[in-house]
Amino acid sequence: MPTENNNPIQRFTDLWLENQDMLAGYVYMRIRNFHDAEDVIQEIARSAAGTFDQYDPAKPFGPWLIAIANRRVVDYWRKKGRSPLTLTDQALQDIADAHLELTQSRDDRFDALQACLSKLSDRHHHAIDLRYGQALAPEQIAKRVGASTTAVNALIYRVRKALASCIEERLGRGA
């Protein structure tokens, strides 16, 4: 979340960084060529920075960026002389809204995961770090911690199940 800042350049930078992954996912979905999509993202950045004084800070920044992205993607396809799909403005808005909703859902799940991970005991956190952070196989973890592979598999299963329950509980109560 961006900090409150009166410097417009810093405010733009904070908001851009907060929304960059969401925007990139949206542009990559609309333009399948990675290099072309990167070029369009740069055009969006220039356009957004150049018109940032028109942005209403009382409204979410993501949808404002998506509106700019829609225009730049249409320009991209117009310059190419074709369009992969002919979509109505409403269809494009529905796609943008769905993308924003999915991104927010992913962000909420990530925040819930972070909170749930912080509640793990040191032993459980270490096991999860070895398995997923360091990408060790259960056999490797077993050798490292002096336990059987069966015991490691069981521990990781229980911790994953507890994390899943914790995440669903946090999301269910809107935490």
N, CA, C and O atoms as a DFTB+ gen file, in Angstrom:
700 C
 N C O
     1  1       0.861      -1.177       0.000
     2  2       0.000       0.000       0.000
     3  2       0.901       1.231       0.000
     4  3       1.820       1.315       0.815
     5  1       0.666       2.158      -0.868
     6  2       1.524       3.345      -0.908
     7  2       1.347       4.190       0.333
     8  3       0.275       4.251       0.935
     9  1       2.427       4.833       0.687
    10  2       2.362       5.735       1.825
    11  2       1.798       7.065       1.358
    12  3       1.878       7.407       0.178
    13  1       1.224       7.815       2.301
    14  2       0.703       9.146       1.970
    15  2       1.902      10.035       1.678
    16  3       2.787      10.183       2.521
    17  1       1.935      10.615       0.512
    18  2       3.085      11.386       0.102
    19  2       2.595      12.551      -0.749
    20  3       1.781      12.358      -1.652
    21  1       3.075      13.742      -0.475
    22  2       2.679      14.925      -1.232
    23  2       3.474      15.096      -2.514
    24  3       3.086      15.888      -3.373
    25  1       4.575      14.374      -2.665
    26  2       5.392      14.438      -3.863
    27  2       4.695      13.617      -4.958
    28  3       4.600      12.396      -4.835
    29  1       4.205      14.266      -6.029
    30  2       3.449      13.528      -7.048
    31  2       4.273      12.451      -7.757
    32  3       3.733      11.410      -8.129
    33  1       5.539      12.682      -7.943
    34  2       6.378      11.671      -8.584
    35  2       6.474      10.433      -7.701
    36  3       6.357       9.307      -8.184
    37  1       6.686      10.648      -6.414
    38  2       6.774       9.510      -5.494
    39  2       5.422       8.803      -5.369
    40  3       5.369       7.574      -5.307
    41  1       4.322       9.578      -5.331
    42  2       2.982       8.978      -5.252
    43  2       2.724       8.118      -6.482
    44  3       2.232       6.995      -6.373
    45  1       3.063       8.656      -7.663
    46  2       2.884       7.884      -8.889
    47  2       3.725       6.611      -8.838
    48  3       3.234       5.528      -9.156
    49  1       4.968       6.736      -8.445
    50  2       5.861       5.578      -8.379
    51  2       5.308       4.513      -7.440
    52  3       5.287       3.332      -7.787
    53  1       4.861       4.916      -6.261
    54  2       4.304       3.970      -5.291
    55  2       3.084       3.251      -5.860
    56  3       2.962       2.031      -5.755
    57  1       2.184       4.026      -6.463
    58  2       0.969       3.439      -7.029
    59  2       1.296       2.536      -8.215
    60  3       0.705       1.466      -8.365
    61  1       2.223       2.959      -9.047
    62  2       2.623       2.153     -10.196
    63  2       3.190       0.818      -9.723
    64  3       2.793      -0.235     -10.221
    65  1       4.110       0.855      -8.773
    66  2       4.720      -0.380      -8.285
    67  2       3.687      -1.309      -7.652
    68  3       3.766      -2.528      -7.802
    69  1       2.737      -0.738      -6.959
    70  2       1.687      -1.536      -6.319
    71  2       0.810      -2.235      -7.356
    72  3       0.289      -3.317      -7.089
    73  1       0.639      -1.637      -8.527
    74  2      -0.273      -2.151      -9.548
    75  2       0.420      -2.743     -10.778
    76  3      -0.249      -3.208     -11.701
    77  1       1.718      -2.730     -10.794
    78  2       2.481      -3.141     -11.969
    79  2       2.217      -4.599     -12.364
    80  3       2.024      -4.880     -13.547
    81  1       2.204      -5.518     -11.419
    82  2       1.988      -6.925     -11.757
    83  2       0.589      -7.143     -12.323
    84  3       0.414      -7.867     -13.303
    85  1      -0.392      -6.520     -11.709
    86  2      -1.769      -6.635     -12.187
    87  2      -1.861      -6.105     -13.622
    88  3      -2.464      -6.749     -14.480
    89  1      -1.274      -4.952     -13.881
    90  2      -1.313      -4.350     -15.209
    91  2      -0.607      -5.238     -16.226
    92  3      -1.119      -5.462     -17.323
    93  1       0.557      -5.737     -15.864
    94  2       1.314      -6.589     -16.785
    95  2       0.505      -7.839     -17.126
    96  3       0.458      -8.237     -18.290
    97  1      -0.123      -8.456     -16.148
    98  2      -0.941      -9.631     -16.416
    99  2      -2.059      -9.323     -17.384
   100  3      -2.365     -10.116     -18.273
   101  1      -2.663      -8.172     -17.206
   102  2      -3.756      -7.761     -18.091
   103  2      -3.246      -7.542     -19.512
   104  3      -3.867      -8.005     -20.469
   105  1      -2.132      -6.846     -19.658
   106  2      -1.594      -6.568     -20.994
   107  2      -1.132      -7.862     -21.652
   108  3      -1.376      -8.052     -22.844
   109  1      -0.470      -8.764     -20.919
   110  2      -0.025     -10.040     -21.493
   111  2      -1.216     -10.885     -21.938
   112  3      -1.112     -11.651     -22.895
   113  1      -2.333     -10.749     -21.253
   114  2      -3.536     -11.479     -21.628
   115  2      -4.070     -10.957     -22.969
   116  3      -4.610     -11.726     -23.764
   117  1      -3.921      -9.681     -23.213
   118  2      -4.474      -9.060     -24.430
   119  2      -3.481      -9.085     -25.599
   120  3      -3.893      -9.092     -26.759
   121  1      -2.185      -9.099     -25.301
   122  2      -1.138      -9.111     -26.326
   123  2      -0.214     -10.275     -25.995
   124  3       0.545     -10.215     -25.028
   125  1      -0.277     -11.301     -26.775
   126  2       0.445     -12.540     -26.456
   127  2       1.952     -12.468     -26.706
   128  3       2.712     -13.239     -26.121
   129  1       2.381     -11.564     -27.556
   130  2       3.804     -11.432     -27.833
   131  2       4.458     -10.667     -26.684
   132  3       4.144      -9.501     -26.449
   133  1       5.369     -11.329     -25.971
   134  2       5.981     -10.761     -24.779
   135  2       6.652      -9.409     -25.054
   136  3       6.443      -8.453     -24.308
   137  1       7.440      -9.328     -26.103
   138  2       8.179      -8.089     -26.380
   139  2       7.239      -6.947     -26.748
   140  3       7.433      -5.810     -26.317
   141  1       6.221      -7.254     -27.546
   142  2       5.239      -6.221     -27.877
   143  2       4.489      -5.776     -26.630
   144  3       4.240      -4.585     -26.443
   145  1       4.132      -6.726     -25.782
   146  2       3.427      -6.387     -24.542
   147  2       4.294      -5.490     -23.658
   148  3       3.794      -4.538     -23.059
   149  1       5.575      -5.787     -23.579
   150  2       6.493      -4.952     -22.795
   151  2       6.542      -3.526     -23.342
   152  3       6.564      -2.559     -22.580
   153  1       6.556      -3.408     -24.661
   154  2       6.550      -2.078     -25.282
   155  2       5.259      -1.324     -24.936
   156  3       5.297      -0.130     -24.639
   157  1       4.134      -2.015     -24.976
   158  2       2.854      -1.383     -24.654
   159  2       2.821      -0.971     -23.185
   160  3       2.294       0.090     -22.850
   161  1       3.376      -1.797     -22.315
   162  2       3.432      -1.441     -20.883
   163  2       4.244      -0.165     -20.694
   164  3       3.890       0.679     -19.872
   165  1       5.324      -0.021     -21.446
   166  2       6.122       1.210     -21.368
   167  2       5.317       2.416     -21.849
   168  3       5.414       3.499     -21.273
   169  1       4.526       2.231     -22.899
   170  2       3.668       3.317     -23.382
   171  2       2.617       3.675     -22.327
   172  3       2.308       4.849     -22.124
   173  1       2.082       2.671     -21.671
   174  2       1.097       2.913     -20.606
   175  2       1.746       3.703     -19.481
   176  3       1.144       4.636     -18.949
   177  1       2.964       3.339     -19.117
   178  2       3.674       4.049     -18.047
   179  2       3.882       5.515     -18.411
   180  3       3.653       6.406     -17.594
   181  1       4.316       5.752     -19.643
   182  2       4.518       7.142     -20.080
   183  2       3.203       7.919     -20.061
   184  3       3.142       9.054     -19.589
   185  1       2.169       7.293     -20.578
   186  2       0.865       7.952     -20.633
   187  2       0.322       8.219     -19.227
   188  3      -0.181       9.307     -18.947
   189  1       0.427       7.222     -18.348
   190  2      -0.077       7.378     -16.978
   191  2       0.712       8.458     -16.236
   192  3       0.128       9.271     -15.520
   193  1       2.026       8.467     -16.405
   194  2       2.844       9.481     -15.741
   195  2       2.510      10.870     -16.281
   196  3       2.450      11.844     -15.530
   197  1       2.296      10.945     -17.588
   198  2       2.006      12.236     -18.207
   199  2       0.633      12.797     -17.867
   200  3       0.413      14.005     -17.951
   201  1      -0.290      11.919     -17.484
   202  2      -1.648      12.375     -17.156
   203  2      -1.987      12.164     -15.678
   204  3      -3.151      12.245     -15.287
   205  1      -0.973      11.896     -14.867
   206  2      -1.209      11.603     -13.454
   207  2      -1.920      12.748     -12.737
   208  3      -2.639      12.521     -11.764
   209  1      -1.725      13.967     -13.210
   210  2      -2.399      15.105     -12.583
   211  2      -3.918      15.028     -12.779
   212  3      -4.663      15.714     -12.079
   213  1      -4.380      14.210     -13.715
   214  2      -5.818      14.033     -13.947
   215  2      -6.403      12.880     -13.130
   216  3      -7.621      12.709     -13.089
   217  1      -5.548      12.089     -12.483
   218  2      -6.000      10.954     -11.681
   219  2      -6.680      11.461     -10.404
   220  3      -6.159      12.346      -9.725
   221  1      -7.839      10.897     -10.088
   222  2      -8.589      11.238      -8.877
   223  2      -8.160      10.288      -7.761
   224  3      -8.538       9.117      -7.780
   225  1      -7.376      10.766      -6.783
   226  2      -6.867       9.881      -5.732
   227  2      -7.956       9.277      -4.846
   228  3      -7.672       8.376      -4.057
   229  1      -9.184       9.753      -4.961
   230  2     -10.280       9.164      -4.200
   231  2     -10.738       7.847      -4.825
   232  3     -11.486       7.088      -4.208
   233  1     -10.286       7.582      -6.054
   234  2     -10.671       6.358      -6.761
   235  2      -9.479       5.410      -6.836
   236  3      -8.330       5.841      -6.742
   237  1      -9.756       4.104      -7.006
   238  2      -8.652       3.140      -7.117
   239  2      -7.785       3.400      -8.340
   240  3      -8.285       3.768      -9.403
   241  1      -6.497       3.207      -8.180
   242  2      -5.533       3.459      -9.245
   243  2      -5.576       2.364     -10.312
   244  3      -5.418       2.653     -11.498
   245  1      -5.790       1.108      -9.902
   246  2      -5.791      -0.015     -10.842
   247  2      -6.762       0.168     -11.994
   248  3      -6.354       0.045     -13.149
   249  1      -8.039       0.457     -11.729
   250  2      -8.971       0.649     -12.839
   251  2      -8.594       1.836     -13.738
   252  3      -8.842       1.805     -14.944
   253  1      -8.007       2.860     -13.159
   254  2      -7.554       4.002     -13.956
   255  2      -6.467       3.541     -14.926
   256  3      -6.469       3.929     -16.094
   257  1      -5.535       2.712     -14.439
   258  2      -4.485       2.182     -15.310
   259  2      -5.063       1.283     -16.395
   260  3      -4.636       1.332     -17.549
   261  1      -6.039       0.462     -16.017
   262  2      -6.651      -0.443     -16.988
   263  2      -7.330       0.351     -18.108
   264  3      -7.287      -0.056     -19.269
   265  1      -7.951       1.474     -17.768
   266  2      -8.575       2.312     -18.799
   267  2      -7.509       2.812     -19.781
   268  3      -7.731       2.816     -20.992
   269  1      -6.370       3.227     -19.263
   270  2      -5.266       3.662     -20.130
   271  2      -4.766       2.473     -20.947
   272  3      -4.502       2.597     -22.143
   273  1      -4.641       1.331     -20.296
   274  2      -4.162       0.122     -20.982
   275  2      -5.092      -0.252     -22.132
   276  3      -4.629      -0.620     -23.212
   277  1      -6.390      -0.161     -21.905
   278  2      -7.337      -0.493     -22.979
   279  2      -7.079       0.361     -24.219
   280  3      -7.066      -0.144     -25.342
   281  1      -6.874       1.657     -24.001
   282  2      -6.617       2.547     -25.134
   283  2      -5.304       2.186     -25.843
   284  3      -5.240       2.178     -27.072
   285  1      -4.279       1.893     -25.074
   286  2      -2.975       1.565     -25.665
   287  2      -3.024       0.218     -26.395
   288  3      -2.387       0.060     -27.437
   289  1      -3.763      -0.742     -25.867
   290  2      -3.883      -2.042     -26.536
   291  2      -4.641      -1.884     -27.853
   292  3      -4.256      -2.472     -28.864
   293  1      -5.712      -1.097     -27.847
   294  2      -6.456      -0.823     -29.094
   295  2      -5.529      -0.150     -30.098
   296  3      -5.533      -0.507     -31.276
   297  1      -4.730       0.823     -29.647
   298  2      -3.768       1.488     -30.534
   299  2      -2.767       0.477     -31.111
   300  3      -2.437       0.521     -32.296
   301  1      -2.296      -0.427     -30.256
   302  2      -1.337      -1.451     -30.687
   303  2      -1.918      -2.275     -31.835
   304  3      -1.274      -2.462     -32.868
   305  1      -3.151      -2.766     -31.638
   306  2      -3.757      -3.612     -32.667
   307  2      -4.097      -2.804     -33.920
   308  3      -4.040      -3.327     -35.033
   309  1      -4.446      -1.548     -33.741
   310  2      -4.733      -0.696     -34.901
   311  2      -3.461      -0.522     -35.733
   312  3      -3.504      -0.598     -36.960
   313  1      -2.335      -0.289     -35.063
   314  2      -1.061      -0.139     -35.782
   315  2      -0.672      -1.432     -36.494
   316  3      -0.066      -1.398     -37.565
   317  1      -1.020      -2.561     -35.901
   318  2      -0.727      -3.859     -36.519
   319  2      -1.648      -4.132     -37.704
   320  3      -1.391      -5.017     -38.520
   321  1      -2.734      -3.348     -37.782
   322  2      -3.658      -3.510     -38.889
   323  2      -4.639      -4.652     -38.701
   324  3      -5.309      -5.075     -39.642
   325  1      -4.714      -5.147     -37.472
   326  2      -5.669      -6.220     -37.205
   327  2      -5.990      -6.251     -35.713
   328  3      -5.396      -5.538     -34.904
   329  1      -6.930      -7.082     -35.396
   330  2      -7.312      -7.285     -34.000
   331  2      -7.554      -8.768     -33.801
   332  3      -8.228      -9.392     -34.621
   333  1      -7.022      -9.354     -32.731
   334  2      -7.210     -10.786     -32.529
   335  2      -8.682     -11.118     -32.269
   336  3      -9.146     -12.196     -32.640
   337  1      -9.392     -10.232     -31.658
   338  2     -10.810     -10.389     -31.369
   339  2     -11.471      -9.031     -31.484
   340  3     -10.890      -8.020     -31.090
   341  1     -12.657      -8.999     -32.011
   342  2     -13.406      -7.759     -32.018
   343  2     -14.352      -7.809     -30.830
   344  3     -15.305      -8.588     -30.818
   345  1     -14.090      -6.984     -29.843
   346  2     -14.882      -6.971     -28.620
   347  2     -15.526      -5.603     -28.442
   348  3     -14.959      -4.573     -28.806
   349  1     -16.706      -5.622     -27.882
   350  2     -17.374      -4.364     -27.583
   351  2     -16.673      -3.695     -26.411
   352  3     -15.913      -4.331     -25.681
   353  1     -16.935      -2.412     -26.240
   354  2     -16.384      -1.700     -25.089
   355  2     -16.821      -2.362     -23.789
   356  3     -16.036      -2.463     -22.847
   357  1     -18.077      -2.816     -23.735
   358  2     -18.584      -3.466     -22.521
   359  2     -17.846      -4.777     -22.256
   360  3     -17.532      -5.089     -21.107
   361  1     -17.570      -5.542     -23.307
   362  2     -16.826      -6.791     -23.136
   363  2     -15.422      -6.507     -22.622
   364  3     -14.937      -7.205     -21.731
   365  1     -14.764      -5.489     -23.173
   366  2     -13.435      -5.112     -22.699
   367  2     -13.489      -4.680     -21.235
   368  3     -12.602      -5.023     -20.454
   369  1     -14.525      -3.928     -20.860
   370  2     -14.668      -3.499     -19.468
   371  2     -14.914      -4.697     -18.566
   372  3     -14.375      -4.757     -17.461
   373  1     -15.723      -5.655     -19.020
   374  2     -15.986      -6.862     -18.233
   375  2     -14.708      -7.670     -18.022
   376  3     -14.474      -8.193     -16.933
   377  1     -13.882      -7.771     -19.063
   378  2     -12.601      -8.472     -18.939
   379  2     -11.703      -7.746     -17.936
   380  3     -11.086      -8.377     -17.078
   381  1     -11.634      -6.437     -18.047
   382  2     -10.810      -5.644     -17.122
   383  2     -11.308      -5.815     -15.697
   384  3     -10.507      -6.006     -14.782
   385  1     -12.628      -5.749     -15.494
   386  2     -13.187      -5.906     -14.148
   387  2     -12.874      -7.292     -13.582
   388  3     -12.504      -7.420     -12.415
   389  1     -13.023      -8.327     -14.411
   390  2     -12.733      -9.689     -13.962
   391  2     -11.259      -9.833     -13.602
   392  3     -10.913     -10.471     -12.608
   393  1     -10.391      -9.234     -14.420
   394  2      -8.953      -9.304     -14.135
   395  2      -8.627      -8.615     -12.818
   396  3      -7.862      -9.144     -12.011
   397  1      -9.202      -7.445     -12.598
   398  2      -8.972      -6.731     -11.334
   399  2      -9.473      -7.543     -10.146
   400  3      -8.815      -7.599      -9.107
   401  1     -10.633      -8.168     -10.296
   402  2     -11.195      -8.979      -9.211
   403  2     -10.305     -10.179      -8.900
   404  3     -10.064     -10.490      -7.734
   405  1      -9.817     -10.851      -9.941
   406  2      -8.923     -11.988      -9.725
   407  2      -7.615     -11.556      -9.082
   408  3      -7.090     -12.244      -8.206
   409  1      -7.096     -10.432      -9.508
   410  2      -5.855      -9.918      -8.922
   411  2      -6.054      -9.595      -7.453
   412  3      -5.203      -9.918      -6.625
   413  1      -7.180      -8.954      -7.118
   414  2      -7.455      -8.627      -5.717
   415  2      -7.606      -9.897      -4.896
   416  3      -7.118      -9.976      -3.768
   417  1      -8.280     -10.889      -5.461
   418  2      -8.461     -12.167      -4.768
   419  2      -7.113     -12.818      -4.499
   420  3      -6.874     -13.331      -3.406
   421  1      -6.214     -12.796      -5.516
   422  2      -4.879     -13.357      -5.336
   423  2      -4.113     -12.587      -4.267
   424  3      -3.431     -13.187      -3.437
   425  1      -4.222     -11.266      -4.284
   426  2      -3.545     -10.448      -3.277
   427  2      -4.087     -10.741      -1.882
   428  3      -3.319     -10.826      -0.924
   429  1      -5.408     -10.897      -1.762
   430  2      -6.012     -11.213      -0.463
   431  2      -5.526     -12.565       0.034
   432  3      -5.227     -12.721       1.218
   433  1      -5.445     -13.556      -0.872
   434  2      -4.971     -14.892      -0.484
   435  2      -3.494     -14.825      -0.069
   436  3      -3.089     -15.486       0.888
   437  1      -2.697     -14.035      -0.782
   438  2      -1.284     -13.902      -0.433
   439  2      -1.137     -13.260       0.943
   440  3      -0.333     -13.715       1.758
   441  1      -1.903     -12.210       1.205
   442  2      -1.861     -11.561       2.513
   443  2      -2.267     -12.534       3.619
   444  3      -1.657     -12.561       4.688
   445  1      -3.303     -13.333       3.352
   446  2      -3.751     -14.327       4.335
   447  2      -2.662     -15.377       4.560
   448  3      -2.412     -15.778       5.696
   449  1      -2.015     -15.821       3.483
   450  2      -0.931     -16.791       3.619
   451  2       0.200     -16.226       4.477
   452  3       0.713     -16.909       5.363
   453  1       0.585     -14.976       4.209
   454  2       1.654     -14.350       5.001
   455  2       1.293     -14.325       6.486
   456  3       2.118     -14.647       7.341
   457  1       0.053     -13.938       6.780
   458  2      -0.388     -13.879       8.174
   459  2      -0.381     -15.265       8.801
   460  3       0.031     -15.424       9.950
   461  1      -0.830     -16.261       8.063
   462  2      -0.880     -17.629       8.588
   463  2       0.525     -18.206       8.765
   464  3       0.783     -18.914       9.739
   465  1       1.421     -17.913       7.847
   466  2       2.800     -18.374       7.997
   467  2       3.444     -17.794       9.254
   468  3       4.232     -18.464       9.921
   469  1       3.108     -16.559       9.569
   470  2       3.707     -15.923      10.751
   471  2       3.244     -16.571      12.049
   472  3       3.879     -16.396      13.089
   473  1       2.143     -17.318      11.999
   474  2       1.618     -17.998      13.189
   475  2       2.221     -19.392      13.406
   476  3       2.011     -20.002      14.455
   477  1       2.964     -19.892      12.423
   478  2       3.525     -21.236      12.539
   479  2       4.606     -21.295      13.612
   480  3       5.304     -20.314      13.869
   481  1       4.726     -22.454      14.226
   482  2       5.825     -22.673      15.166
   483  2       7.126     -22.670      14.374
   484  3       7.114     -22.810      13.152
   485  1       8.249     -22.508      15.070
   486  2       9.543     -22.490      14.384
   487  2       9.775     -23.803      13.631
   488  3      10.282     -23.795      12.509
   489  1       9.408     -24.916      14.241
   490  2       9.593     -26.240      13.613
   491  2       8.780     -26.344      12.324
   492  3       9.285     -26.797      11.297
   493  1       7.529     -25.926      12.386
   494  2       6.663     -26.002      11.211
   495  2       7.121     -25.025      10.122
   496  3       7.123     -25.358       8.937
   497  1       7.500     -23.839      10.535
   498  2       7.980     -22.843       9.569
   499  2       9.243     -23.354       8.877
   500  3       9.401     -23.189       7.668
   501  1      10.137     -23.972       9.641
   502  2      11.382     -24.506       9.086
   503  2      11.074     -25.610       8.064
   504  3      11.690     -25.656       6.999
   505  1      10.136     -26.486       8.383
   506  2       9.774     -27.574       7.475
   507  2       9.217     -27.013       6.162
   508  3       9.578     -27.479       5.082
   509  1       8.345     -26.021       6.259
   510  2       7.768     -25.412       5.053
   511  2       8.844     -24.688       4.250
   512  3       8.846     -24.744       3.020
   513  1       9.749     -24.016       4.937
   514  2      10.836     -23.324       4.241
   515  2      11.724     -24.315       3.496
   516  3      12.100     -24.076       2.348
   517  1      12.059     -25.429       4.148
   518  2      12.896     -26.429       3.483
   519  2      12.193     -27.004       2.249
   520  3      12.810     -27.193       1.201
   521  1      10.898     -27.277       2.393
   522  2      10.160     -27.918       1.298
   523  2       9.892     -26.952       0.151
   524  3      10.130     -27.289      -1.009
   525  1       9.399     -25.752       0.461
   526  2       8.965     -24.840      -0.598
   527  2       9.929     -23.682      -0.828
   528  3      10.110     -23.252      -1.967
   529  1      10.546     -23.173       0.223
   530  2      11.495     -22.079       0.062
   531  2      12.794     -22.538      -0.586
   532  3      13.351     -21.860      -1.450
   533  1      13.276     -23.729      -0.142
   534  2      14.527     -24.258      -0.683
   535  2      14.296     -25.388      -1.683
   536  3      15.246     -25.924      -2.252
   537  1      13.045     -25.741      -1.893
   538  2      12.641     -26.753      -2.880
   539  2      13.326     -28.102      -2.665
   540  3      13.725     -28.768      -3.620
   541  1      13.456     -28.492      -1.396
   542  2      14.040     -29.794      -1.094
   543  2      12.958     -30.867      -1.130
   544  3      11.814     -30.624      -0.747
   545  1      13.334     -32.049      -1.593
   546  2      12.422     -33.192      -1.590
   547  2      12.283     -33.700      -0.155
   548  3      13.176     -33.492       0.665
   549  1      11.176     -34.360       0.147
   550  2      11.002     -34.899       1.510
   551  2      12.169     -35.784       1.956
   552  3      12.547     -35.771       3.128
   553  1      12.731     -36.544       1.031
   554  2      13.879     -37.399       1.385
   555  2      15.071     -36.557       1.841
   556  3      15.768     -36.911       2.792
   557  1      15.293     -35.435       1.147
   558  2      16.398     -34.540       1.507
   559  2      16.146     -33.890       2.869
   560  3      17.059     -33.756       3.683
   561  1      14.908     -33.495       3.100
   562  2      14.558     -32.888       4.391
   563  2      14.761     -33.903       5.502
   564  3      15.307     -33.577       6.556
   565  1      14.322     -35.129       5.270
   566  2      14.455     -36.193       6.278
   567  2      15.916     -36.386       6.673
   568  3      16.233     -36.503       7.857
   569  1      16.802     -36.419       5.681
   570  2      18.231     -36.572       5.982
   571  2      18.756     -35.370       6.768
   572  3      19.543     -35.521       7.702
   573  1      18.314     -34.185       6.379
   574  2      18.795     -32.958       7.017
   575  2      18.360     -32.854       8.474
   576  3      19.142     -32.423       9.322
   577  1      17.118     -33.245       8.775
   578  2      16.595     -33.074      10.142
   579  2      16.642     -34.356      10.965
   580  3      16.274     -34.354      12.140
   581  1      17.095     -35.457      10.348
   582  2      17.213     -36.714      11.094
   583  2      15.870     -37.348      11.400
   584  3      15.635     -37.814      12.515
   585  1      14.998     -37.366      10.420
   586  2      13.680     -37.989      10.588
   587  2      13.422     -38.900       9.399
   588  3      14.163     -38.885       8.417
   589  1      12.371     -39.686       9.499
   590  2      12.016     -40.544       8.371
   591  2      11.282     -39.728       7.314
   592  3      10.685     -38.693       7.610
   593  1      11.336     -40.205       6.095
   594  2      10.621     -39.539       5.012
   595  2       9.123     -39.536       5.292
   596  3       8.433     -38.561       4.993
   597  1       8.625     -40.620       5.860
   598  2       7.204     -40.706       6.200
   599  2       6.821     -39.623       7.208
   600  3       5.771     -38.993       7.082
   601  1       7.674     -39.411       8.204
   602  2       7.399     -38.397       9.223
   603  2       7.422     -36.999       8.606
   604  3       6.598     -36.155       8.958
   605  1       8.352     -36.750       7.698
   606  2       8.437     -35.448       7.032
   607  2       7.192     -35.220       6.173
   608  3       6.591     -34.147       6.219
   609  1       6.805     -36.231       5.391
   610  2       5.599     -36.110       4.566
   611  2       4.372     -35.824       5.422
   612  3       3.538     -34.992       5.068
   613  1       4.271     -36.512       6.539
   614  2       3.119     -36.314       7.434
   615  2       3.128     -34.902       8.013
   616  3       2.087     -34.246       8.072
   617  1       4.301     -34.434       8.442
   618  2       4.410     -33.091       9.014
   619  2       4.021     -32.038       7.979
   620  3       3.232     -31.139       8.269
   621  1       4.571     -32.150       6.787
   622  2       4.275     -31.168       5.745
   623  2       2.788     -31.210       5.385
   624  3       2.182     -30.162       5.161
   625  1       2.196     -32.397       5.327
   626  2       0.763     -32.519       5.050
   627  2      -0.050     -31.788       6.119
   628  3      -0.971     -31.037       5.798
   629  1       0.295     -32.014       7.401
   630  2      -0.454     -31.367       8.493
   631  2      -0.286     -29.852       8.456
   632  3      -1.253     -29.121       8.672
   633  1       0.907     -29.378       8.190
   634  2       1.146     -27.934       8.146
   635  2       0.399     -27.321       6.959
   636  3      -0.219     -26.266       7.105
   637  1       0.445     -27.953       5.804
   638  2      -0.293     -27.446       4.636
   639  2      -1.787     -27.404       4.900
   640  3      -2.466     -26.448       4.525
   641  1      -2.294     -28.436       5.543
   642  2      -3.729     -28.482       5.865
   643  2      -4.078     -27.364       6.843
   644  3      -5.111     -26.710       6.694
   645  1      -3.225     -27.142       7.842
   646  2      -3.461     -26.062       8.814
   647  2      -3.391     -24.695       8.129
   648  3      -4.196     -23.810       8.420
   649  1      -2.423     -24.525       7.217
   650  2      -2.323     -23.259       6.483
   651  2      -3.564     -23.032       5.621
   652  3      -4.093     -21.921       5.579
   653  1      -4.026     -24.065       4.940
   654  2      -5.223     -23.922       4.103
   655  2      -6.427     -23.526       4.949
   656  3      -7.208     -22.661       4.554
   657  1      -6.578     -24.149       6.100
   658  2      -7.696     -23.809       6.994
   659  2      -7.579     -22.375       7.497
   660  3      -8.566     -21.642       7.542
   661  1      -6.378     -21.985       7.870
   662  2      -6.140     -20.629       8.367
   663  2      -6.465     -19.604       7.280
   664  3      -7.110     -18.590       7.549
   665  1      -6.020     -19.871       6.060
   666  2      -6.274     -18.933       4.955
   667  2      -7.771     -18.804       4.709
   668  3      -8.289     -17.694       4.588
   669  1      -8.462     -19.929       4.634
   670  2      -9.909     -19.885       4.394
   671  2     -10.631     -19.168       5.535
   672  3     -11.586     -18.428       5.298
   673  1     -10.181     -19.382       6.756
   674  2     -10.804     -18.691       7.909
   675  2     -10.588     -17.185       7.803
   676  3     -11.516     -16.404       8.016
   677  1      -9.359     -16.777       7.472
   678  2      -9.079     -15.341       7.350
   679  2      -9.876     -14.712       6.216
   680  3     -10.393     -13.605       6.361
   681  1      -9.978     -15.397       5.108
   682  2     -10.728     -14.850       3.977
   683  2     -12.226     -14.857       4.244
   684  3     -12.947     -13.976       3.777
   685  1     -12.688     -15.834       4.983
   686  2     -14.104     -15.937       5.290
   687  2     -14.606     -14.844       6.206
   688  3     -15.755     -14.416       6.097
   689  1     -13.752     -14.388       7.112
   690  2     -14.189     -13.342       8.025
   691  2     -13.687     -11.968       7.590
   692  3     -13.846     -10.978       8.305
   693  1     -13.068     -11.924       6.387
   694  2     -12.651     -10.638       5.817
   695  2     -11.446     -10.032       6.475
   696  3     -11.242      -8.820       6.394
   697  1     -10.623     -10.860       7.139
   698  2      -9.440     -10.342       7.820
   699  2      -8.328     -10.097       6.848
   700  3      -7.248      -9.658       7.243
